Amino acid sequence: MTWAAAVLTLYPEMFPGPLGHALAGRALAEKIWSLDAVNIRNYALDKHGSVDDTPAGGGPGMVMRVDVLARAIDAVDRASRPLWALTPRGERLTQPLIEEAAQGPGLVLLCGRFEGFDERLFEARPAREVSVGDFVLSGGEAAAQLVLDACVRLLPGVMGAPASLSEESFSKGLLEYPQYTRPQSFEGLQIPEILSSGNHKKIEEWRRAEAERATRERRADLWAKHLAAPQKK
């Protein structure tokens, strides 16, 4: 079954964009997944195609109108696909959340612009509010592309070496261990000898230790979660 994505946006011409190339692009051509870019402006209520208005109570910028957004959402055949609204106010995107989405039938992604969405949208059309990080983008389109790329690479038949997924950063609650390849020596810098030893048990132990070191030094939050989690024997 094809994993189906729909993106509600003011800029449908931004899609597939980078998603039309490399792994995601090949998977799109092979119909492993599908992408429908829906123009929110098509559901405006006036001849000018208005999709926003001034904030109630005053203030800078413009706010996306709830009535227009609701019409656009209602026009999409969601079936059992979750609706995600991409906003800096949302829950932090994580690998487990991506894995959950990739295992489902697809996603409907709502891209914000301007000062964001009229808050009534989330009562009228419940959505999962998701943030790709603690920073602000000019719009949700780049965030949508990030979400879709992360999901598509997990779909069966997309990755050339599916086993590599289990060794990636966040797959086991740790950052990934360092990687090396030829040449053996570069400007006096050597590949660690253990990786050329042929001792797979020792290599696995080294990689585990390096993953723990990287996580401990770079991501104190992940390290704390790792220590608190039940450890497999």
N, C-alpha and C positions, 0 to 999 in steps of 0.2 A: 504494500500500500504506500502511495506517495505521501510524504510528509509535507503538509500544505501550510504555507505562510502567506498572510495578508498584511500589508502595511498601509495604514491610513495616514496620509501625509499631504502637505500643501505643495510638495515637490516630487511628484511621482517620477519625474525624469532622472532623479538621483538613483533610481533602482533599475537593474540590479547593481550597477556601479561595480565596485570591486568584487561583488558576489558573482559576477559573470565571468570570473577568471579563476585559474588554478583549481584547487580541489572543489570549491563550491560551484564554480562555473561548469566543470565537467559533470558534477552530480546533477546540476540543473539541466544540462543538455541530455543526460541519461534518464531524466524524469525520476530520480531518486527523491527529489523534492520539487515543489512548485512555488512560484512567487507571484502574487497579485498586488500591484501598487495601486491603491485607491486614492483618487484626488478628492480631498475633503471639500475643496471649493465647489465641486459639482453639486454639493448638497446645501449650498447657501440658499437663503430664502428671498433674496432680492436680485435684481438684474445686475447689480454691481459685483456680485459674488462675495459679499462681505462675510468674513468668518470670525471677526473679532470686534471688540468694542472697548470703550474706556472702562477702567476699574471702578466698581461701585465704591463710593466713599472717597474717590479721588486718588491721585498718585500717578506715578510715571508709567509709561508703556501701555500696552493693550492686552486684553485677556481673550482667550478663545471662547467663543459662544457655546453654551451648553446645548442649545436647540440644534445648531448646525452639526455639532459633534455627534449628538444622539442620532440624527438622521443618517449620518455617514456610517456609524456603527451598525444601525439597523439594516442597512443595505447589504452588509456582508453576511454571507451564509456561514455563520460561525460553527454550526453543528456542535461538537463537543470541544472545540478549540478554546483554550483560555484567552482572555483579553488582558493584555499588559499595556499599561500606560507608562511611557518612559518619561520620568521626571526626577530631578535631583532630590525631591522629597521622599522618594520611594525607598523600599528596602534594598539593601546592598545586593547586587548581583553576585552570586557565588557559583562555583562549579556544581555543587549538588542541585542548585536551582536550574542550571542549564541541563544537567542530566535528566532531571524530571521532565523538563519541556521536550527534550529530544526523544524521550520514550513515549510521548503522547502523539496525537494525530497532527499536531502543528500548533501554530500560534497566530493570534491577531495582535499586531503591534500598533499602538496609537502614538504618533509623534507629536510632541508639543512644540510650540513656537511662542514668541513674544514673552509675556509674563507668566504663561502657563494656562491651565484649564480653569474654567468656572468650577468651583468646588462642588456644585450640585450634580455635576456629571457622575461623580462616584457613588451617589445615592441612586440616581436615575438609571445608570448603566454600570453596575459594579465591575470594577477592574482591579487587577493586581498592580499596584504602583511599584515600579522597579527603577532603581538608579544604577548606572554603570560605574559610579565613583563619586567621590566628594569633590566635584568640580562642576562647572556649568558650561554647557555647549550652546551654540547658537540655535540649535534645534535637535529634535529627537532622531533625525534621520541617521546620523553617524552612530548613535547608540543602537538603533535598530539593526544596522549593518553588523555591528559588533556582536549583538545577541544572536543574529542568524548565523554568522560565521561560526560561532562557538557551538551552536546546536547542530548545524549541518555536518561538521566534521565528525560528530559522534554517530551519525546515521549508518546503518549497516551498508557496506559496499563503498563507502566514501574513502576511508583511509586505506592506504596500501598495506600498512602493517598494523592491524588492529591491536596487536599485543602491546604496541608502544604507548597506547592510551593509559595503560595501568601504571606506567612509570613517570607520567607527567607531573608537573607541579599541581598541587591540590588534590590529586587523585587519591592519595593516602593521608591527606591532612598535612603534608610536608611540601616544601619547595623541592624542585627536582635537583638531583645531584649534578655536578659539573660534567660536561661532555667534551670529548676530544676526538680528533681524527688526524690523518696524515697531513703534514710531515711529522715524523717523530720528534724532530728538533726544529725550533723556529726562533731565530735570534737568541739562542742560548736557553730558550725555554723548552723544557722537556715534558712529554706526556708522562704522568705518574707511572712508575715501573710496575705497580700492581696490575695495571690494565693490560700489560703485555705478558703477564705471568702464566696465563692459561688456567689459573686456579679460580674456577667460577665461584666457589664458596667464598674465598677471600675477596674477590671482586664485588660480590653481592654485599658482604659486610662493609667494605670500603664505601660503596655507594650509599648504603644506609647511613653510615656515620657522617658522610659529607652532606646528605640531605638534611640530617638533623642539625649539623653545624650551620648550614646556610639559613635554615628556618630560625634557629635560635638567634643568630646574629642580625638577620634582616627583618624578620616578622615576629616580634614578641607576642603579638596577638595569636598568631597561628601556633606558636610554640606552647603558649599557655593552654590552648585548647587540646593540643596533642598530649600534654602531660596529664590533663584532666580526664582524657578519654580512656576507657578500658583498653588495656594492651593485650593483643593476641599473643599467646604463648607459642 
